Amino acid sequence: MKNNINIIPSIFNFKSLRNIVSARISQIRHFKKFFRIWKRYKKNHDFPIFLQLQTINRCNANCPMCPYAATTAEGALQLMSDEVFEKIINEISTRNEVELIVMSFQNEPLSDKKIIDRARYIKSVVPHITLELVSNGYLLNSSIAEDIYDVFDEVELSIHAVNHDTYKEVLGGLDLDKTLENIFHIGKSKYMRSKTVLRFVKQQANFNEFSHFKKFWRRNGFAVLGFDLNSRLHAVKDYENMKYRVKWFQKLEIKILKMISPLLFSFCPIPNTAMYIRSNGDVVFCFNDWTEENILGNVNNNSIYDVFHSPKMTDLRQRINLNSAFESDICAKCDLYNEGVYLTF
């Protein structure tokens, strides 16, 4: 029998209350990490303080809200070489700026069989850095879970649904039973559970399930993070039809949040703080740049420092800091700043 989250017993008792408190503590710790970096966002930096690394350009899912199928899936397999990977990490070790490395970028990182060894190399060279994994959790089985949680400081799992049919639709054909088995194995360990954040991208297919998703997983001790659907700079097909349609009180909430959003996000932090590196060494300007409109350089032949200070990057940084880039370039397509896309805690 196929399990749906909404038919799995979730009795509210002292244990579930304790788990909810534990989940909230994990969530606070998660946001403290970003607020720590957030304080440095407005400053100009000599070196990125946040990196996302793609070590393989493959994903085992075909999510409709993700441009992977249209932009990457049909291309040649690219696996970052050990030489280039170690070159990146060794340069980071010579600097003291980098605070966070996310070992996933427009891919499923567990498709890379070397991911644990790569993570261990990072921790051996720059042990002070916060190391994060973002995965759909489908390949995170019991045989590798302990090793993953031993080396990564935080693991975010993209689940997006509470029942089998919705999960299959939103995760592009993956089976919820297998993912649930993996998550429940993680849930047996308070140590692993405390490092885990479950992600939910809200869209028309799953929007009505988000409330139950939060309630169920928090009662089981997991932190939950919700995201609005993002067009990925208009790379997502059928984006307008995929957006969820909300009721009047939800529209009011969104309106209020959009009024607050410019006060919190009156500038784009990416050019001053972040770098996004693909498995072939290309550095793209934005995590939403799936079509590679702005390639700033390549770390195979250049240092991180040189790419971060390249003429193209410097020009974009100056124009974004002056807000002029939002009138053109890829920034004009950005949902995060033009539509007030926000997180749900």
C-alpha positions in Angstrom: 0.0 0.0 0.0 1.3 3.4 -0.9 1.7 5.7 2.1 0.4 9.3 2.1 1.6 11.5 4.8 -2.0 12.5 5.5 -3.0 9.0 6.5 0.0 8.3 8.7 -1.0 8.7 12.4 0.2 11.9 13.9 -1.2 11.9 17.5 -0.6 15.2 19.4 0.9 14.2 22.8 3.8 15.2 25.0 6.3 13.6 22.5 4.9 15.6 19.6 4.9 18.8 21.6 8.6 18.1 22.5 9.3 17.5 18.8 7.6 20.7 17.8 9.8 22.6 20.2 12.8 20.8 18.8 11.8 21.6 15.2 11.4 25.3 16.1 14.8 25.4 17.7 16.3 23.8 14.6 14.5 26.4 12.4 15.9 29.3 14.5 19.4 27.9 14.2 18.9 27.6 10.5 17.9 31.3 10.2 20.6 32.5 12.5 23.1 31.2 9.9 21.6 33.4 7.2 21.1 36.4 9.4 24.8 36.2 10.4 25.7 36.4 6.7 22.9 38.9 6.0 24.6 41.4 8.3 27.5 41.4 5.8 25.4 41.6 2.6 25.5 45.3 2.0 29.2 45.5 2.4 31.5 45.2 -0.6 33.8 42.1 -0.2 37.1 41.3 -1.6 36.1 37.6 -1.9 32.8 35.8 -1.8 31.4 34.8 1.6 28.9 32.3 0.2 29.5 29.6 -2.5 27.3 27.1 -4.2 29.1 24.3 -5.9 27.7 21.9 -8.6 29.9 18.9 -8.8 27.7 17.0 -11.3 25.1 18.4 -13.7 22.5 15.6 -13.1 19.2 15.2 -11.2 17.1 12.1 -10.7 13.8 14.1 -10.6 12.0 16.1 -13.3 10.1 18.7 -11.2 7.8 20.9 -13.4 8.8 24.0 -11.4 12.4 23.4 -12.2 14.1 24.2 -15.6 16.4 21.2 -15.3 14.7 19.2 -18.1 14.7 22.1 -20.5 18.2 23.4 -19.8 20.5 20.6 -18.6 19.0 17.1 -18.8 19.7 16.7 -22.5 23.3 17.9 -22.3 26.5 15.9 -21.8 27.2 14.6 -18.4 29.7 16.9 -16.6 31.5 15.7 -13.4 33.8 18.2 -11.8 37.3 16.8 -11.7 39.1 16.2 -8.4 41.8 18.6 -9.5 39.4 21.5 -10.1 37.4 20.8 -7.0 40.5 20.8 -4.8 41.8 23.9 -6.5 38.6 25.7 -5.5 38.8 24.5 -1.9 42.5 25.2 -1.6 42.0 28.8 -2.7 39.2 29.2 -0.2 41.6 28.0 2.5 43.9 30.8 1.8 41.2 33.3 2.6 39.1 33.9 5.7 36.0 35.3 4.1 33.9 32.2 3.1 31.3 31.3 5.8 29.0 29.0 3.9 29.4 26.4 1.1 26.3 24.7 -0.3 27.2 21.5 -2.1 24.3 21.6 -4.6 23.4 23.9 -7.4 20.8 23.2 -10.1 21.3 19.4 -9.6 20.8 16.4 -7.2 24.2 16.4 -5.4 23.8 12.7 -4.3 24.1 11.7 -8.0 27.8 12.4 -7.5 29.2 9.2 -6.0 32.1 11.2 -4.6 30.0 13.8 -2.7 30.9 12.4 0.7 34.6 12.3 0.0 34.4 15.9 -1.5 32.6 17.1 1.7 35.2 15.5 3.9 38.0 17.2 1.9 36.3 20.6 2.5 36.1 19.9 6.2 39.7 18.8 6.4 41.0 21.9 4.7 38.5 24.6 6.0 36.9 23.0 9.1 35.3 26.3 10.2 33.1 26.7 7.2 29.4 25.8 7.5 28.7 23.0 4.9 25.2 22.5 3.6 23.6 19.9 1.3 20.3 20.5 -0.6 18.8 17.3 -1.9 15.4 15.7 -2.8 16.3 12.9 -0.3 15.4 10.1 -2.7 19.0 8.7 -2.7 19.6 9.5 1.0 19.1 5.9 2.2 20.3 4.3 5.4 23.5 3.1 3.9 24.9 6.7 3.5 22.8 8.8 5.9 25.2 8.5 8.8 28.1 9.5 6.6 26.2 12.5 5.1 25.2 13.8 8.5 28.6 13.2 10.0 30.2 15.7 7.5 27.4 18.1 6.6 26.3 20.8 9.1 22.9 21.1 7.6 20.8 19.0 5.2 17.8 20.5 3.4 15.4 18.0 1.7 13.0 19.1 -0.9 9.7 17.2 -0.4 6.9 19.5 -1.6 3.9 17.2 -0.9 2.0 15.2 1.6 0.3 12.6 -0.6 1.6 10.1 -3.1 -0.1 11.5 -6.3 0.9 15.1 -5.6 4.5 14.0 -4.8 4.7 12.1 -8.1 3.5 15.1 -10.0 5.6 17.7 -8.3 8.8 15.7 -8.0 8.6 14.5 -11.6 7.9 10.8 -11.1 9.7 9.9 -7.9 8.1 7.6 -5.4 7.0 9.0 -2.0 7.4 5.7 -0.2 11.1 5.5 -0.8 11.6 9.1 0.3 9.5 8.6 3.4 11.5 5.6 4.3 14.7 7.7 4.1 13.2 10.6 6.2 11.8 8.3 8.9 15.2 6.7 9.2 16.7 10.1 9.7 14.0 10.9 12.2 15.1 8.1 14.5 18.2 10.1 15.3 17.8 13.3 17.2 21.2 14.3 16.0 20.4 13.9 12.3 16.9 15.3 12.7 18.2 18.5 14.3 20.3 19.1 11.2 17.5 18.6 8.7 15.2 21.2 7.2 12.3 20.0 5.0 11.5 22.3 2.0 8.2 22.9 0.3 7.8 25.0 -2.9 4.2 26.2 -3.0 2.4 25.9 -6.3 -1.1 25.2 -7.6 -0.7 21.4 -7.4 0.3 21.3 -3.7 -0.7 24.6 -2.1 -3.6 23.2 -0.1 -1.3 20.6 1.4 1.3 23.0 3.0 -0.6 23.5 6.2 -0.8 19.8 6.9 2.8 19.4 5.7 4.0 21.8 8.4 1.9 20.3 11.1 2.9 16.7 10.4 6.6 17.2 10.1 7.0 19.6 13.0 5.1 17.1 15.2 7.8 14.6 14.1 10.6 17.0 15.0 11.6 18.4 11.7 12.1 22.1 10.8 10.0 23.2 7.8 10.7 25.9 5.3 8.2 27.0 2.6 9.0 28.9 -0.6 6.9 30.7 -3.2 7.2 29.4 -6.7 9.9 31.1 -8.7 9.9 31.5 -12.5 13.7 31.1 -12.5 14.0 34.2 -14.7 11.1 32.9 -16.8 12.9 29.6 -17.6 10.0 27.5 -16.0 7.5 26.4 -18.6 3.8 27.2 -17.9 4.8 29.3 -14.9 1.6 31.4 -14.9 -0.6 28.3 -14.7 1.5 26.7 -12.0 1.2 29.6 -9.6 -1.2 28.9 -6.7 -4.4 30.9 -6.6 -5.2 32.1 -3.1 -8.2 33.1 -1.1 -8.9 36.7 0.1 -7.3 36.4 3.5 -4.2 34.8 1.9 -4.1 37.7 -0.6 -4.1 40.1 2.3 -1.2 38.3 3.9 0.8 38.4 0.6 0.0 42.1 0.2 1.3 42.9 3.6 4.5 40.8 3.1 5.1 42.5 -0.3 4.8 45.9 1.5 7.4 44.7 4.1 9.6 43.0 1.5 11.2 46.2 0.1 12.3 47.2 3.6 14.1 43.9 4.1 15.2 43.2 0.5 15.8 46.7 -0.9 19.0 45.5 -2.6 20.3 42.3 -4.1 23.0 40.6 -2.0 24.3 38.3 -4.7 26.9 40.6 -6.4 28.6 41.6 -3.2 28.7 38.2 -1.5 28.0 35.1 -3.6 29.5 32.9 -6.3 27.8 30.0 -8.2 30.1 27.4 -9.8 29.0 24.8 -12.3 30.5 21.4 -12.7 32.4 22.5 -15.9 34.0 25.4 -13.9 31.8 28.1 -15.4 30.8 30.8 -12.9 27.3 32.2 -13.5 26.1 35.5 -12.0 22.9 34.3 -10.3 21.5 31.0 -8.9 18.5 31.6 -11.1 20.5 31.8 -14.3 19.7 28.4 -15.7 20.2 29.4 -19.3 23.7 30.8 -18.6 22.9 34.3 -19.8 25.8 35.8 -17.8 28.9 33.6 -17.5 31.5 35.6 -15.6 34.5 33.3 -16.1 35.7 29.8 -15.4 37.6 28.5 -12.4 39.4 25.9 -14.4 41.7 28.6 -15.7 41.1 31.5 -13.3 41.1 31.9 -9.6 37.9 32.6 -7.6 39.4 36.0 -6.8 40.0 36.9 -10.4 36.5 35.9 -11.5 35.0 37.8 -8.5 36.8 40.9 -9.7 36.4 40.4 -13.4 35.3 43.4 -15.5 31.9 41.8 -16.2 31.2 41.0 -12.5 32.4 44.5 -11.4 30.1 46.2 -14.0 27.1 44.1 -12.9 27.9 44.7 -9.2 28.1 48.5 -9.7 24.8 48.7 -11.7 22.9 46.4 -9.3 24.1 48.5 -6.3 22.8 51.5 -8.1 19.5 49.6 -9.0 20.1 50.3 -12.7 20.5 46.6 -13.6 16.9 45.9 -12.6 15.8 47.8 -15.8 17.6 45.4 -18.0 19.7 42.2 -18.0 18.6 39.1 -16.2 17.7 41.2 -13.1 14.6 42.6 -14.9 13.2 39.1 -14.9 13.8 38.5 -11.2 10.7 37.3 -9.2 12.5 37.7 -5.9 12.7 41.5 -6.3 9.9 42.3 -8.8 7.1 40.1 -7.3 8.0 40.0 -3.7 8.6 36.2 -3.5 9.0 35.3 0.2 9.7 32.5 2.6 7.2 30.9 4.9 8.4 30.0 8.4 
